């Protein structure tokens, strides 16, 4: 789909993501990603079921990291233990227009981390917009946009909402 038009004073979320979507986690202020870990996840179809593929990822308090830094010892002969994350269970409700094999549900939450929305979206992606607190002076204060293919052209459906801080 083309680049998503910016919407002032609104938050954007999604409940489902098409297969192929890549998302990234970003640690909140005051936290850092544990060294060597990758923040990316991807929606993949495995055995006809869409699910997120996760890697080990953890955000650690900066203060804890700094206080532990001088005490860390590395044993170069020992291989680090690898944990594998199982895919998060996917919500099956509210997928009336799409089959579960084509869409992943919401990704799992990770303590002290936020998801970064992708810059690329695929046909079928539905995004939910809601005015931020204090910026909902005009009705309607929420709405949806869908990436659709119409007459061979890929586009976003119109959004009939406006968030403003006008009094």
VENFENHU-V573893 format. One record per residue. RES is the residue in one letter. SS is DSSP state (H for helix, E for strand, L for the rest). PSI is psi as a letter, one per 30 degrees, with the letter a starting at -180 (999 if undefined). D_FIRST is the distance of its C-alpha to the first C-alpha in Angstrom with 1 decimal. Layout:
RES | SS | PSI | D_FIRST
RES | SS | PSI | D_FIRST
This chain:
X | L | l | 0.0
X | L | l | 3.8
X | L | k | 6.6
X | L | k | 8.0
X | L | k | 11.1
X | L | k | 14.2
X | L | j | 16.6
X | L | k | 20.3
X | L | g | 22.6
X | E | k | 20.2
X | E | k | 19.4
X | E | k | 16.1
X | E | l | 16.5
X | L | k | 15.2
X | L | f | 17.6
X | L | l | 15.8
X | E | k | 13.2
X | E | l | 12.1
X | L | k | 14.2
X | L | f | 13.2
X | L | k | 12.2
X | E | k | 14.4
X | E | l | 16.0
X | E | k | 19.0
X | E | k | 22.1
X | E | k | 23.9
X | E | k | 27.6
X | L | l | 28.8
X | L | k | 31.3
X | L | f | 34.6
X | E | l | 33.2
X | E | l | 32.3
X | E | k | 30.7
X | L | k | 33.5
X | L | k | 34.0
X | L | f | 32.5
X | L | k | 29.9
X | L | k | 26.1
X | L | f | 23.8
X | E | k | 20.8
X | E | l | 20.1
X | E | k | 17.8
X | E | j | 17.1
X | E | l | 18.9
X | E | j | 20.4
X | E | k | 24.2
X | L | h | 26.6
X | L | g | 24.2
X | E | k | 23.4
X | E | k | 20.4
X | E | l | 21.6
X | E | k | 21.1
X | E | j | 22.9
X | L | l | 24.7
X | L | l | 27.0
X | L | k | 30.0
X | L | k | 29.0
X | L | k | 31.3
X | E | k | 31.6
X | E | k | 35.3
X | E | k | 37.1
X | H | e | 37.9
X | H | e | 41.6
X | H | e | 42.0
X | H | e | 40.5
X | H | e | 42.8
X | H | f | 45.8
X | H | f | 45.4
X | H | e | 44.7
X | H | f | 48.3
X | H | f | 49.2
X | L | k | 46.6
X | L | k | 48.2
X | L | k | 46.5
X | L | j | 48.2
X | L | f | 46.9
X | L | f | 48.5
X | L | k | 46.6
X | L | k | 43.1
X | L | k | 40.8
X | L | k | 40.1
X | L | k | 36.5
X | L | k | 35.2
X | L | k | 32.4
X | L | k | 30.4
X | L | l | 29.9
X | L | k | 26.5
X | L | k | 26.4
X | L | k | 27.1
X | L | k | 24.2
X | L | k | 24.4
X | L | f | 24.7
X | L | l | 25.0
X | L | g | 22.4
X | L | h | 20.3
X | L | e | 21.5
X | L | f | 18.4
X | L | k | 17.5
X | L | k | 19.9
X | H | f | 20.7
X | H | f | 20.4
X | H | f | 16.6
X | E | k | 16.1
X | E | k | 18.0
X | L | a | 19.7
X | L | k | 20.0
X | L | l | 21.1
X | L | l | 24.8
X | L | k | 26.1
X | L | k | 28.0
X | L | k | 30.9
X | L | g | 30.5
X | E | l | 26.8
X | E | l | 23.5
X | E | k | 20.0
X | E | k | 17.5
X | L | k | 14.0
X | L | l | 11.5
X | L | f | 9.7
X | L | k | 6.8
X | L | l | 5.5
X | L | l | 5.7
X | L | k | 6.5
X | L | f | 9.4
X | L | k | 9.0
X | E | k | 11.4
X | E | k | 12.3
X | E | k | 15.9
X | E | k | 17.2
X | E | k | 20.9
X | E | k | 23.1
X | L | l | 25.0
X | L | k | 28.7
X | L | f | 30.6
X | L | g | 27.7
X | E | h | 27.6
X | L | f | 30.0
X | L | k | 28.2
X | L | k | 27.3
X | L | l | 24.8
X | L | g | 24.2
X | E | l | 21.3
X | E | l | 18.4
X | E | l | 15.1
X | E | k | 11.5
X | E | k | 9.6
X | E | j | 6.1
X | E | l | 7.9
X | E | j | 8.8
X | E | k | 11.7
X | L | h | 14.2
X | L | f | 12.1
X | E | k | 9.4
X | E | k | 5.8
X | E | l | 5.9
X | E | k | 7.2
X | L | l | 10.8
X | L | l | 13.5
X | L | j | 15.3
X | L | i | 19.0
X | L | l | 20.5
X | L | k | 22.0
X | L | k | 23.5
X | E | l | 26.4
X | L | g | 29.6
X | L | k | 31.6
X | L | 999 | 34.9
